[in-house]
Amino acid sequence: MTAQDSIILNGVPYFLAEPCSVIRLLELLNMKGNPVVVEHNGSALLPRDFSRVTVVPGDTVEVVSIVAGG
């Protein structure tokens, strides 16, 4: 894996051979449909933007699951 084919996902390199939408990335992570907060290159995204924002190798993405409880 090289920087040319990976993103930084939650602080760790993650193989991503080609650009994809945030929603596709969530599918790859088995998180589609789960309540999550996503930050892409330092900007928080609204869920309505997940299908419009493209993640490319070299990007930084943070994905945090939202869980209820106390």
PELINPE-V79315 format. One line per field, one symbol per residue. burial: + if it has 9 or more other C-alpha atoms within 8 Angstrom, else -. A space follows every 10 residues. Layout:
BEGIN
burial: ???
END
This chain:
BEGIN
burial: ----+++++- -----+--++ +++++++--- ------++++ ----+----+ +--+++++++ +++-------
END
